[in-house]
Amino acid sequence: MLNTADVIIVGAGVQGASLAFHLTKLGLKPLVLERRFVASGATGRSSGMVRMHYDLEVEVSLAWLSFQYFRNWSEMVGGECDFTRTGFIQIVTPEYQDALHANTAMNQQVGVPSLLIAPDDVRRLAPHFATDDFQIAVYEPESGYADPSATTMSLMQAARRQGAQLVQDCQVLAIQVVASKVSGVQSTQGSFSAPVVVNAAGPWAGEINRMVGLDIPIETWRHDTLLAQRPHEMGTVHPAVIDFINAMYFRPETGGLTLVGLEDDNPLGESLDGDIDHAQPGYVERAIPRICQRIPIMEFARLHSAHGGYDGITTDQRPVLGQAGPDGFYLDCGFSGTGFKIAPAVGACMAELIVNGQAHTIDITPFAPQRFAEDKQLVGEHPYTNIWR
């Protein structure tokens, strides 16, 4: 193992792995330092949803480009991401119907296969869904979900085949800075040198930022999910859904399971030492009535398991991408629970930014860290409510 690299990436989640993969494609030899093991943090607890509907055009563009990877994974990356096409439905509360129309048109302009559908169409797609509380929804027929751990592992394996290094069980203790320039890091496995350090540390991103004196509004955000065994009458699959009316999202999982997450009452600022092997007290009791509200037959489902996870969240619930602090220090973090589906494109754009000084594939300057100090937080032209509340 070499102690020097072109770029040090802190964190081996899907973002760190994607960046490592794309840096090697541009000829660099990155070193990825992971405090535990690949995909052990936010990525391993991700719902893995692959959809493209956003109210911000640059996020749609990132999701649309990333989708090309997910559906052509073996050719573009190698290995497996286990993408499963289920279709995706977005349901909004009545006050956001006009925004849904406008955002669907914007998604279509980007190129996303997306269409507005009526409740009768939803029932044809998912006969067991209740549809009496909305008048319109959006449907993405090509969307679905992928396996976050398999996705990350295959990205990391491809990066290592092309010259990247990975050190696991390696906690970063300090960022080394000489004359206002990054020179490397100190860790529990010694010192490593590089002229560029990238913070891709997920829920630990705020801690890494503070090592160089950066005050970016990123804090920890807890999210719990449960898995329920569906009644046999529902069949083997159903669409993935974001349901604003019931403040939840859900998708099918292999083995006849349905994964359910809630969008409200997700604690902020908790210690990352919290118990994530189990959901918070009361979570299951809140989630079950909501999934039954949308799918009444789920009253006959059986609870399989429930657990928690953490990510880093920003005040505008958008990622932080770009250089800040000492020369050579970059942020690739703050994804606020929605980063998995855009990770392939973000890695490509961040690699371009680091190597060429600018991202050419998609302009990611709106996500620059300086936007918070400049009071330019990101809001869609036709915004929905914040996803997590």
Secondary structure, DSSP 8 states (H G I E B T S, - for coil): --SB-SEEEE--SHHHHHHHHHHHHTT--EEEE-SSSTT-STGGG---EE----SSHHHHHHHHHHHHHHHTHHHHT-S----EE--EEEE--GGGHHHHHHHHHHHHHHT---EEE-HHHHHHH-TTS--TT-S-EEEETT-EE--HHHHHHHHHHHHHHTT-EEE-S--EEEEEEETTEEEEEEETTEEEE-S-EEE--GGGHHHHHHTTT----EEEEEEEEEEEE--GGG-S---EEEETTTTEEEEEETTTEEEEEESS---BS--TTS--SS--TTHHHHHHHHHHHH-GGGGG-EEEEEEEEEEEEETTS--EEEE-SSBTEEEEE--TT--GGGHHHHHHHHHHHHHHSS-SSS--GGG-GGGTTTT-----SS----S--
